[in-house]
Amino acid sequence: MSRGTDRLSQRPDTLYFAAVTSEPAARPKPKFLRLSQADLVYCLAVVAVYVGAMLVSIVFRRFPLDRMAVLAEAALTGHLDSPTFKGTVDTVEMGGRYYVAVGPLQLAPYMPFALFHTLLDWSGHLIDTAVGIPAALLALPLARAYGAR
């Protein structure tokens, strides 16, 4: 028995295991965190286009209040109907009242803005920008997967 253990103790440690260094090896960054200069330019261009479009829409277009903002404000008062929904898309009329046929998750982003009436006018623009910018940035890896350089 001691003869077998003597042979194992005479062998170098690196035969079965990697040599231990004093400092751990640096971990490479995950692929999604590695940005080239072109990726950074794309990201900045997306943000600039979205913010520019939002500002142009706010200053020049002067759209009326978003239907979802009206619905969020009505929901906070306990009603899910509004006479302003009459004749619009996805509207259902029941007993002389007009409802928008949407799910609760579509209404959820508007609820914090409905609490503060001064922010309600900006809610559609801010939500569109907050959802659109990440969606456009997530499209970059998809475009690269299909061969965009």
C-alpha positions as CSV (number, residue, x, y, z in Angstrom):
1,M,0.0,0.0,0.0
2,S,2.7,2.5,0.8
3,R,4.5,1.6,-2.4
4,G,1.5,3.0,-4.5
5,T,1.2,6.2,-2.5
6,D,5.0,6.7,-2.9
7,R,4.6,6.7,-6.7
8,L,1.8,9.2,-6.6
9,S,3.7,11.5,-4.4
10,Q,6.6,11.6,-6.8
11,R,4.6,12.7,-9.8
12,P,4.4,16.4,-10.6
13,D,1.2,18.1,-9.6
14,T,0.6,19.5,-13.1
15,L,0.0,16.1,-14.6
16,Y,-3.6,15.9,-13.5
17,F,-4.4,19.4,-12.5
18,A,-3.6,22.8,-14.0
19,A,-1.0,24.7,-12.1
20,V,-2.4,27.2,-9.6
21,T,-1.4,30.8,-10.2
22,S,-1.3,33.5,-7.6
23,E,-3.8,35.7,-9.5
24,P,-7.1,34.5,-11.0
25,A,-7.5,34.9,-14.7
26,A,-9.6,37.9,-15.8
27,R,-13.0,36.9,-17.1
28,P,-13.9,38.1,-20.5
29,K,-16.8,40.5,-20.9
30,P,-20.1,38.9,-22.0
31,K,-20.8,39.4,-25.7
32,F,-23.7,41.8,-25.2
33,L,-21.4,44.2,-23.2
34,R,-18.7,44.3,-25.9
35,L,-19.4,47.4,-28.0
36,S,-17.4,48.4,-31.0
37,Q,-17.2,52.0,-32.1
38,A,-19.8,51.3,-34.8
39,D,-22.2,49.8,-32.2
40,L,-21.7,52.9,-30.0
41,V,-22.5,55.2,-33.0
42,Y,-25.6,53.1,-33.8
43,C,-26.8,53.4,-30.2
44,L,-26.2,57.1,-30.0
45,A,-28.0,57.6,-33.4
46,V,-31.0,55.6,-32.2
47,V,-31.3,57.7,-29.0
48,A,-30.9,60.9,-31.0
49,V,-33.5,60.0,-33.6
50,Y,-36.1,58.9,-30.9
51,V,-35.5,62.0,-28.7
52,G,-35.6,64.3,-31.8
53,A,-38.8,62.7,-33.1
54,M,-40.4,63.0,-29.7
55,L,-39.4,66.7,-29.4
56,V,-40.7,67.5,-32.9
57,S,-43.9,65.7,-32.2
58,I,-44.4,67.6,-28.9
59,V,-43.6,71.1,-30.3
60,F,-45.1,71.0,-33.8
61,R,-47.8,68.3,-34.0
62,R,-49.8,69.1,-30.8
63,F,-51.7,65.8,-30.7
64,P,-54.7,65.7,-28.3
65,L,-54.3,63.6,-25.2
66,D,-53.6,59.9,-25.8
67,R,-56.6,57.6,-25.5
68,M,-54.7,55.3,-23.1
69,A,-53.9,58.4,-20.9
70,V,-57.6,59.2,-20.8
71,L,-58.4,55.6,-19.9
72,A,-55.8,55.6,-17.2
73,E,-57.2,58.8,-15.7
74,A,-60.7,57.4,-15.9
75,A,-59.5,54.1,-14.3
76,L,-58.1,56.0,-11.3
77,T,-61.6,57.5,-10.7
78,G,-63.2,54.1,-10.9
79,H,-64.6,54.3,-14.4
80,L,-63.4,52.5,-17.5
81,D,-65.6,54.4,-20.0
82,S,-65.4,57.8,-21.5
83,P,-67.6,59.6,-24.1
84,T,-64.4,60.7,-25.9
85,F,-63.9,57.1,-27.0
86,K,-67.0,57.3,-29.3
87,G,-66.1,56.6,-32.9
88,T,-62.4,55.6,-32.3
89,V,-60.7,52.4,-33.2
90,D,-61.1,49.4,-30.8
91,T,-64.1,51.0,-29.1
92,V,-67.0,49.0,-27.8
93,E,-70.4,50.6,-27.0
94,M,-72.4,48.9,-24.3
95,G,-75.6,50.5,-22.9
96,G,-74.7,54.0,-24.1
97,R,-71.2,53.9,-22.7
98,Y,-68.0,53.6,-24.7
99,Y,-65.1,51.4,-23.7
100,V,-61.7,50.8,-25.2
101,A,-61.0,47.1,-25.8
102,V,-57.5,46.8,-24.3
103,G,-55.9,44.6,-21.7
104,P,-54.7,45.8,-18.3
105,L,-51.0,45.5,-19.2
106,Q,-51.4,48.0,-22.0
107,L,-52.8,50.4,-19.5
108,A,-50.2,49.8,-16.8
109,P,-47.4,52.1,-18.1
110,Y,-49.9,55.0,-18.1
111,M,-51.0,54.6,-14.5
112,P,-48.1,56.5,-12.9
113,F,-48.6,59.4,-15.3
114,A,-52.3,59.5,-14.5
115,L,-51.5,60.2,-10.8
116,F,-49.8,63.5,-11.8
117,H,-52.1,65.4,-14.2
118,T,-49.3,67.7,-15.4
119,L,-47.3,64.6,-16.7
120,L,-50.3,63.1,-18.5
121,D,-49.8,65.2,-21.6
122,W,-46.3,63.8,-22.0
123,S,-47.1,60.2,-21.1
124,G,-47.6,58.9,-24.7
125,H,-44.3,60.4,-25.9
126,L,-42.3,59.3,-22.9
127,I,-43.7,55.7,-23.0
128,D,-43.1,55.4,-26.7
129,T,-39.5,56.6,-26.4
130,A,-38.9,54.4,-23.3
131,V,-40.1,51.3,-25.2
132,G,-38.8,52.2,-28.6
133,I,-35.2,52.9,-27.8
134,P,-34.5,49.5,-26.1
135,A,-36.4,47.8,-28.9
136,A,-34.2,49.5,-31.6
137,L,-31.0,48.7,-29.6
138,L,-32.0,45.1,-29.3
139,A,-32.4,44.9,-33.1
140,L,-28.7,45.4,-33.6
141,P,-27.7,41.8,-32.6
142,L,-30.5,40.5,-34.7
143,A,-29.3,42.5,-37.7
144,R,-25.8,41.2,-37.1
145,A,-27.1,37.7,-37.0
146,Y,-28.5,38.1,-40.5
147,G,-25.2,39.5,-41.9
148,A,-25.3,43.3,-41.3
149,R,-21.8,44.7,-40.8
